[in-house]
Amino acid sequence: MSYSASLIAPFTPPVRRSRVALTALWGLQVVLAGLFLFAGGSKLAGTAPMVALFEAIGVGQWFRYLTGAIEVVSAVALVVPPLAGFGAVALVATMTGALAAHLFILGASPAIPALLLVGSVVIAWARRDQLVRSLHV
């Protein structure tokens, strides 16, 4: 363990969860994984609504591919136990950007990105022990 990692996060024991809490967490992870696989897949497939959405954002279609790839890779990570926390953190960043785009560029309802952001934050928080332990390697 490096000196800097010990300053950032001293030994953190795993978070203990009840069976119900663990089942609910896995349920949330599976549901979000499905939603992000669908959303990311439609971005990568170039469906007309996604092309139009990213055209309206004005950054370019390369950003649609990047966002789609992040969503698909993160969705897969959500259902791989050692990677779930990392996938959730990547989705928190992605959904923060989506929320900002809906609010400030598109003028569209931020409800869906906000719900996906909240779900991603819940998973990232619940899997924080995973993330902290990875700093100790």
N, C-alpha and C positions, 0 to 999 in steps of 0.2 A: 504494500500500500504506500502510495506516495504521501509526502508530507502535506501537500496542498489538499489532497482528498480527505486526509484526516481532519483538516481544519474546516472544510466545507461540511462534511457529514460524518461525525463519529459513528461508531457502530450503531446501526439501526436494525433492531430485530424485525422480523417479518410481522406484518399487520395480521392479527387474528380476526377471522370473520366467522360468523355463524353460517351454517349450511344454507339458510334462506338468503342471507346477504350475498354469499358466493354465487348461488344460483341466479339471483337477480342481476348481479354484475355480469356473469357470463351471458345471460339473456340480453342485456343491453349491448354487450360487445357484439353478439351475433347479429342483432337487429341493425346496429350501426354499420357493421361490416357489409351486410346486404345492401343497405342504402348507399353506402359509398362505392361499392362495386358497381351498382347500377348507374350512379351519377358519374363516376369516373369513366366507366365503360362507354357511356353515351358521349362523353367529351372526346374520348379517344376515337370513337367510331365516326365522329363528325356529324352527328345528327343536326338537322336544320336549326332547332331551337338553341342548341349549344353554340353553333357557329354564329348565330345572330346575337346571342348573349355576349360572347367575347368580342364581337365586332362593335357592339355598343359600349363595351368597356374601353375599347380603343387601344389596347396594348399590343394586339396582334394575335394571330392564331397559334403561334408558338406557345403562348401562355396557356391556351386551352389544352394543348398537349401536356405541358408541364403539370398543370393542375390535375388533369385526368390521371397522369402517371402517379402523382403523389397520392391521390385518393385511392387508386387501385392497390398500390403497394401498401399503404397504411391500412386499408381494409383487410388485406391478407394478414398483416402483422397483428391486427386486433384478435385474431383467432389462433395465433401461435403464442402459447403461454409466455415464453421468455421475451417476446417482442411486443406484447400488448401495450405496455406503458409507452414505448417509443412510438408506436403507431398512433396512440392517442395524442401524444404531444405534437406530432406532425399535423394531425388533424385539427388540433386547437389553433395552431398557426394558420393553417389553410382557411379554417372557418372564420377566424378573425378578419382575414383579408376579404373573404366573401361577404361578411357582414358589413364591412366598411364600403365595399363596392355597391352593395344594395342600398345603403343609406346615402352615400355621397355622390355616386356616379349614375347609377341606374334609376334612382328614385322609386325603387320597387319595394315591396313588403319584405322586411328583414326577418319575418317569422321563421321560415325554414332554416336559413343559416344560423339563426339564434338558437333554435332547438338543437340543431346538430352540434353547435358549439357547446351548449350546456351538457349534452351527452358526452362529448369528447372530454370536457373538463372533469366530469364525474369519473370517467374511466382513468384519466391521467392521475387524478387525486387518489383513487382507490389503488392504483398500481404504483404509487410513488415509492414504496419500499423496493420495488424492482429497479427503479431508476437510480435510487440512492446506492443500492448495492453494486450497481454496475460501475459507479465511480471508484469503488474500492479495488477494482481489478488491476 
